[in-house]
Amino acid sequence: MTPTCELFRRLSNMTQPLSRDLVAHIASLARIELNDEEIAHFTEHLEKVLEHVGQLEALDLESVAPMSHPYPLSNVLRDDSVGATVAREEILAQAPDASEGQFRVPPVLGESS
């Protein structure tokens, strides 16, 4: 069971209603800053989610096999076939900046080395 599922399972088994303090505590554990308006919104939203989780837990699913998708899906793919290709040199000749057989792009995460 994932940590998120475990958290919702524990919260859905609580006998008292979800409090603003608990929502603020969960947000602080997740390192999420929430203002009072957001705490009120998420308290109400989480109560609805937990109510739904409680309804799901009440279902008798013993006869249902575990599954990753509720419908029998399969990928429909075309046959893999080799087609015409373009030479690397032809592609790189159209690039604004290329070096040593590769595209050169501006640095994304900071200064280039």
Backbone as JSON Lines, residues from 0, in Angstrom:
{"i":0,"aa":"M","n":[0.85,-1.18,0.0],"ca":[0.0,0.0,0.0],"c":[0.9,1.24,0.0]}
{"i":1,"aa":"T","n":[0.57,2.2,-0.85],"ca":[1.4,3.4,-0.94],"c":[1.18,4.26,0.29]}
{"i":2,"aa":"P","n":[2.16,5.13,0.62],"ca":[1.99,6.02,1.78],"c":[0.74,6.88,1.67]}
{"i":3,"aa":"T","n":[0.41,7.34,0.46],"ca":[-0.79,8.17,0.3],"c":[-2.04,7.37,0.61]}
{"i":4,"aa":"C","n":[-2.13,6.14,0.1],"ca":[-3.29,5.29,0.38],"c":[-3.39,5.0,1.87]}
{"i":5,"aa":"E","n":[-2.26,4.74,2.5],"ca":[-2.25,4.47,3.94],"c":[-2.75,5.69,4.72]}
{"i":6,"aa":"L","n":[-2.32,6.89,4.32],"ca":[-2.77,8.11,4.99],"c":[-4.28,8.25,4.86]}
{"i":7,"aa":"F","n":[-4.82,8.08,3.64],"ca":[-6.26,8.21,3.45],"c":[-7.01,7.12,4.21]}
{"i":8,"aa":"R","n":[-6.46,5.91,4.29],"ca":[-7.11,4.84,5.05],"c":[-7.2,5.22,6.52]}
{"i":9,"aa":"R","n":[-6.1,5.72,7.07],"ca":[-6.11,6.12,8.48],"c":[-7.06,7.29,8.72]}
{"i":10,"aa":"L","n":[-7.02,8.28,7.83],"ca":[-7.89,9.43,8.01],"c":[-9.35,9.05,7.87]}
{"i":11,"aa":"S","n":[-9.67,8.13,6.96],"ca":[-11.07,7.75,6.75],"c":[-11.62,6.96,7.93]}
{"i":12,"aa":"N","n":[-10.75,6.38,8.75],"ca":[-11.19,5.62,9.92],"c":[-11.31,6.49,11.17]}
{"i":13,"aa":"M","n":[-11.05,7.78,11.04],"ca":[-11.15,8.66,12.21],"c":[-12.6,8.81,12.61]}
{"i":14,"aa":"T","n":[-12.83,8.88,13.91],"ca":[-14.2,9.03,14.4],"c":[-14.61,10.49,14.49]}
{"i":15,"aa":"Q","n":[-13.65,11.39,14.66],"ca":[-13.99,12.81,14.73],"c":[-13.83,13.45,13.35]}
{"i":16,"aa":"P","n":[-14.5,14.57,13.12],"ca":[-14.36,15.24,11.82],"c":[-12.93,15.78,11.63]}
{"i":17,"aa":"L","n":[-12.56,15.95,10.4],"ca":[-11.25,16.48,10.06],"c":[-11.17,17.93,10.54]}
{"i":18,"aa":"S","n":[-10.11,18.26,11.26],"ca":[-9.99,19.62,11.8],"c":[-9.05,20.46,10.95]}
{"i":19,"aa":"R","n":[-9.21,21.77,11.08],"ca":[-8.31,22.7,10.39],"c":[-6.88,22.51,10.87]}
{"i":20,"aa":"D","n":[-6.72,22.22,12.16],"ca":[-5.37,22.02,12.71],"c":[-4.7,20.8,12.07]}
{"i":21,"aa":"L","n":[-5.47,19.73,11.87],"ca":[-4.9,18.53,11.25],"c":[-4.5,18.8,9.8]}
{"i":22,"aa":"V","n":[-5.34,19.53,9.07],"ca":[-5.01,19.87,7.68],"c":[-3.76,20.74,7.65]}
{"i":23,"aa":"A","n":[-3.66,21.7,8.56],"ca":[-2.46,22.55,8.62],"c":[-1.23,21.71,8.96]}
{"i":24,"aa":"H","n":[-1.4,20.73,9.84],"ca":[-0.28,19.86,10.21],"c":[0.16,19.0,9.02]}
{"i":25,"aa":"I","n":[-0.79,18.43,8.3],"ca":[-0.47,17.63,7.12],"c":[0.25,18.49,6.08]}
{"i":26,"aa":"A","n":[-0.23,19.72,5.89],"ca":[0.41,20.63,4.94],"c":[1.84,20.93,5.37]}
{"i":27,"aa":"S","n":[2.05,21.12,6.67],"ca":[3.42,21.42,7.14],"c":[4.33,20.21,6.96]}
{"i":28,"aa":"L","n":[3.8,19.0,7.16],"ca":[4.6,17.8,6.92],"c":[5.0,17.69,5.45]}
{"i":29,"aa":"A","n":[4.11,18.14,4.57],"ca":[4.39,18.1,3.13],"c":[5.17,19.34,2.68]}
{"i":30,"aa":"R","n":[5.49,20.2,3.62],"ca":[6.22,21.45,3.33],"c":[5.43,22.33,2.35]}
{"i":31,"aa":"I","n":[4.11,22.4,2.58],"ca":[3.24,23.24,1.76],"c":[2.71,24.36,2.65]}
{"i":32,"aa":"E","n":[2.92,25.59,2.22],"ca":[2.41,26.72,2.99],"c":[0.98,27.02,2.54]}
{"i":33,"aa":"L","n":[0.06,27.04,3.51],"ca":[-1.34,27.34,3.22],"c":[-1.79,28.51,4.08]}
{"i":34,"aa":"N","n":[-2.57,29.43,3.48],"ca":[-3.16,30.5,4.29],"c":[-4.48,29.99,4.87]}
{"i":35,"aa":"D","n":[-5.12,30.8,5.7],"ca":[-6.36,30.37,6.37],"c":[-7.46,29.98,5.38]}
{"i":36,"aa":"E","n":[-7.57,30.74,4.3],"ca":[-8.59,30.45,3.3],"c":[-8.33,29.1,2.64]}
{"i":37,"aa":"E","n":[-7.07,28.82,2.33],"ca":[-6.71,27.55,1.71],"c":[-6.92,26.38,2.67]}
{"i":38,"aa":"I","n":[-6.61,26.6,3.95],"ca":[-6.82,25.55,4.95],"c":[-8.31,25.21,5.03]}
{"i":39,"aa":"A","n":[-9.16,26.24,5.03],"ca":[-10.6,26.0,5.08],"c":[-11.06,25.24,3.83]}
{"i":40,"aa":"H","n":[-10.55,25.64,2.67],"ca":[-10.93,24.98,1.42],"c":[-10.51,23.51,1.44]}
{"i":41,"aa":"F","n":[-9.25,23.25,1.82],"ca":[-8.76,21.87,1.79],"c":[-9.37,21.02,2.9]}
{"i":42,"aa":"T","n":[-9.75,21.62,4.01],"ca":[-10.43,20.86,5.06],"c":[-11.75,20.33,4.51]}
{"i":43,"aa":"E","n":[-12.5,21.2,3.86],"ca":[-13.79,20.79,3.28],"c":[-13.57,19.76,2.17]}
{"i":44,"aa":"H","n":[-12.59,20.01,1.32],"ca":[-12.32,19.1,0.19],"c":[-11.87,17.73,0.7]}
{"i":45,"aa":"L","n":[-10.96,17.7,1.66],"ca":[-10.47,16.42,2.2],"c":[-11.58,15.65,2.91]}
{"i":46,"aa":"E","n":[-12.5,16.35,3.57],"ca":[-13.62,15.66,4.21],"c":[-14.45,14.92,3.16]}
{"i":47,"aa":"K","n":[-14.66,15.55,2.0],"ca":[-15.41,14.9,0.92],"c":[-14.64,13.7,0.37]}
{"i":48,"aa":"V","n":[-13.33,13.87,0.2],"ca":[-12.5,12.77,-0.3],"c":[-12.55,11.6,0.67]}
{"i":49,"aa":"L","n":[-12.41,11.9,1.96],"ca":[-12.41,10.84,2.97],"c":[-13.76,10.15,3.06]}
{"i":50,"aa":"E","n":[-14.83,10.91,2.85],"ca":[-16.16,10.3,2.83],"c":[-16.25,9.31,1.67]}
{"i":51,"aa":"H","n":[-15.72,9.7,0.53],"ca":[-15.72,8.82,-0.64],"c":[-14.85,7.58,-0.39]}
{"i":52,"aa":"V","n":[-13.68,7.77,0.22],"ca":[-12.81,6.63,0.55],"c":[-13.54,5.68,1.48]}
{"i":53,"aa":"G","n":[-14.28,6.21,2.44],"ca":[-15.05,5.37,3.35],"c":[-16.09,4.55,2.61]}
{"i":54,"aa":"Q","n":[-16.74,5.16,1.62],"ca":[-17.72,4.43,0.81],"c":[-17.05,3.31,0.02]}
{"i":55,"aa":"L","n":[-15.86,3.59,-0.51],"ca":[-15.13,2.56,-1.27],"c":[-14.7,1.41,-0.36]}
{"i":56,"aa":"E","n":[-14.27,1.75,0.85],"ca":[-13.83,0.7,1.78],"c":[-14.99,-0.18,2.22]}
{"i":57,"aa":"A","n":[-16.21,0.34,2.17],"ca":[-17.38,-0.43,2.59],"c":[-17.79,-1.47,1.53]}
{"i":58,"aa":"L","n":[-17.26,-1.35,0.33],"ca":[-17.61,-2.3,-0.73],"c":[-16.99,-3.66,-0.48]}
{"i":59,"aa":"D","n":[-17.72,-4.71,-0.84],"ca":[-17.2,-6.07,-0.74],"c":[-16.5,-6.4,-2.05]}
{"i":60,"aa":"L","n":[-15.19,-6.37,-2.04],"ca":[-14.41,-6.6,-3.26],"c":[-13.59,-7.88,-3.18]}
{"i":61,"aa":"E","n":[-13.94,-8.77,-2.28],"ca":[-13.19,-10.02,-2.12],"c":[-13.17,-10.85,-3.41]}
{"i":62,"aa":"S","n":[-14.27,-10.81,-4.17],"ca":[-14.34,-11.63,-5.38],"c":[-13.78,-10.93,-6.61]}
{"i":63,"aa":"V","n":[-13.3,-9.69,-6.45],"ca":[-12.76,-8.94,-7.57],"c":[-11.24,-9.07,-7.57]}
{"i":64,"aa":"A","n":[-10.71,-9.53,-8.69],"ca":[-9.25,-9.69,-8.8],"c":[-8.58,-8.32,-8.91]}
{"i":65,"aa":"P","n":[-7.39,-8.18,-8.31],"ca":[-6.66,-6.91,-8.44],"c":[-6.38,-6.62,-9.91]}
{"i":66,"aa":"M","n":[-6.46,-5.34,-10.26],"ca":[-6.23,-4.97,-11.66],"c":[-5.64,-3.57,-11.74]}
{"i":67,"aa":"S","n":[-4.97,-3.31,-12.85],"ca":[-4.42,-1.97,-13.03],"c":[-5.38,-1.07,-13.79]}
{"i":68,"aa":"H","n":[-6.3,-1.66,-14.55],"ca":[-7.31,-0.91,-15.3],"c":[-8.65,-1.61,-15.12]}
{"i":69,"aa":"P","n":[-9.73,-0.83,-15.0],"ca":[-11.03,-1.47,-14.81],"c":[-11.59,-2.11,-16.08]}
{"i":70,"aa":"Y","n":[-11.0,-1.8,-17.23],"ca":[-11.47,-2.36,-18.49],"c":[-10.33,-3.12,-19.16]}
{"i":71,"aa":"P","n":[-10.64,-4.18,-19.88],"ca":[-9.58,-4.93,-20.57],"c":[-9.07,-4.15,-21.77]}
{"i":72,"aa":"L","n":[-8.01,-3.39,-21.56],"ca":[-7.44,-2.56,-22.61],"c":[-6.14,-3.17,-23.11]}
{"i":73,"aa":"S","n":[-5.86,-2.93,-24.36],"ca":[-4.55,-3.29,-24.89],"c":[-4.16,-2.24,-25.91]}
{"i":74,"aa":"N","n":[-2.88,-2.02,-26.03],"ca":[-2.4,-1.05,-27.0],"c":[-2.55,-1.61,-28.4]}
{"i":75,"aa":"V","n":[-3.08,-0.79,-29.27],"ca":[-3.2,-1.17,-30.67],"c":[-2.14,-0.38,-31.41]}
{"i":76,"aa":"L","n":[-1.11,-1.07,-31.86],"ca":[0.01,-0.41,-32.49],"c":[0.17,-0.9,-33.91]}
{"i":77,"aa":"R","n":[0.72,-0.04,-34.74],"ca":[1.0,-0.45,-36.11],"c":[2.22,-1.35,-36.12]}
{"i":78,"aa":"D","n":[2.38,-2.1,-37.19],"ca":[3.57,-2.93,-37.33],"c":[4.8,-2.04,-37.43]}
{"i":79,"aa":"D","n":[5.86,-2.47,-36.82],"ca":[7.12,-1.74,-36.85],"c":[7.83,-2.05,-38.16]}
{"i":80,"aa":"S","n":[8.1,-1.03,-38.94],"ca":[8.79,-1.27,-40.21],"c":[9.83,-0.18,-40.45]}
{"i":81,"aa":"V","n":[10.89,-0.55,-41.11],"ca":[11.96,0.39,-41.42],"c":[11.52,1.23,-42.6]}
{"i":82,"aa":"G","n":[11.64,2.54,-42.46],"ca":[11.26,3.44,-43.54],"c":[12.46,4.26,-43.98]}
{"i":83,"aa":"A","n":[12.2,5.17,-44.87],"ca":[13.26,6.04,-45.36],"c":[13.74,6.95,-44.23]}
{"i":84,"aa":"T","n":[15.03,7.18,-44.19],"ca":[15.6,8.05,-43.17],"c":[16.36,9.19,-43.85]}
{"i":85,"aa":"V","n":[16.66,10.2,-43.06],"ca":[17.42,11.34,-43.54],"c":[18.8,11.27,-42.9]}
{"i":86,"aa":"A","n":[19.8,11.59,-43.66],"ca":[21.17,11.53,-43.16],"c":[21.38,12.55,-42.04]}
{"i":87,"aa":"R","n":[22.15,12.16,-41.04],"ca":[22.45,13.03,-39.91],"c":[23.02,14.37,-40.39]}
{"i":88,"aa":"E","n":[23.92,14.32,-41.35],"ca":[24.57,15.54,-41.83],"c":[23.55,16.51,-42.43]}
{"i":89,"aa":"E","n":[22.55,15.96,-43.11],"ca":[21.52,16.8,-43.72],"c":[20.68,17.51,-42.65]}
{"i":90,"aa":"I","n":[20.37,16.79,-41.6],"ca":[19.59,17.39,-40.5],"c":[20.43,18.43,-39.77]}
{"i":91,"aa":"L","n":[21.67,18.09,-39.44],"ca":[22.53,19.02,-38.7],"c":[22.85,20.26,-39.52]}
{"i":92,"aa":"A","n":[22.85,20.15,-40.85],"ca":[23.12,21.3,-41.69],"c":[22.01,22.35,-41.56]}
{"i":93,"aa":"Q","n":[20.82,21.93,-41.15],"ca":[19.7,22.85,-41.0],"c":[19.61,23.43,-39.6]}
{"i":94,"aa":"A","n":[20.41,22.93,-38.68],"ca":[20.36,23.39,-37.29],"c":[21.04,24.75,-37.16]}
{"i":95,"aa":"P","n":[20.52,25.62,-36.29],"ca":[21.17,26.91,-36.07],"c":[22.57,26.76,-35.47]}
{"i":96,"aa":"D","n":[22.77,25.71,-34.66],"ca":[24.07,25.51,-34.03],"c":[24.26,24.01,-33.81]}
{"i":97,"aa":"A","n":[25.33,23.47,-34.38],"ca":[25.63,22.04,-34.22],"c":[27.12,21.89,-34.01]}
{"i":98,"aa":"S","n":[27.48,20.85,-33.26],"ca":[28.89,20.61,-32.99],"c":[29.09,19.12,-32.72]}
{"i":99,"aa":"E","n":[30.09,18.53,-33.32],"ca":[30.46,17.13,-33.11],"c":[29.28,16.18,-33.31]}
{"i":100,"aa":"G","n":[28.48,16.44,-34.33],"ca":[27.37,15.55,-34.66],"c":[26.16,15.69,-33.75]}
{"i":101,"aa":"Q","n":[26.07,16.79,-33.0],"ca":[24.95,16.98,-32.07],"c":[24.42,18.4,-32.2]}
{"i":102,"aa":"F","n":[23.14,18.58,-31.83],"ca":[22.57,19.92,-31.75],"c":[23.15,20.62,-30.52]}
{"i":103,"aa":"R","n":[23.45,21.9,-30.65],"ca":[23.86,22.7,-29.49],"c":[22.67,23.58,-29.13]}
{"i":104,"aa":"V","n":[22.33,23.59,-27.86],"ca":[21.21,24.4,-27.38],"c":[21.68,25.25,-26.23]}
{"i":105,"aa":"P","n":[20.98,26.36,-25.95],"ca":[21.38,27.2,-24.81],"c":[21.23,26.42,-23.5]}
{"i":106,"aa":"P","n":[22.05,26.74,-22.5],"ca":[21.92,26.06,-21.21],"c":[20.53,26.31,-20.61]}
{"i":107,"aa":"V","n":[19.99,25.29,-19.98],"ca":[18.66,25.38,-19.4],"c":[18.73,25.61,-17.89]}
{"i":108,"aa":"L","n":[19.66,24.97,-17.22],"ca":[19.71,25.0,-15.76],"c":[20.81,25.91,-15.21]}
{"i":109,"aa":"G","n":[21.42,26.71,-16.02],"ca":[22.47,27.58,-15.51],"c":[23.54,27.78,-16.56]}
{"i":110,"aa":"E","n":[24.67,28.23,-16.1],"ca":[25.78,28.5,-17.0],"c":[26.33,27.21,-17.59]}
{"i":111,"aa":"S","n":[26.79,27.3,-18.83],"ca":[27.41,26.12,-19.44],"c":[28.82,25.96,-18.91]}
{"i":112,"aa":"S","n":[29.3,24.73,-18.91],"ca":[30.64,24.48,-18.38],"c":[31.66,24.46,-19.48]}
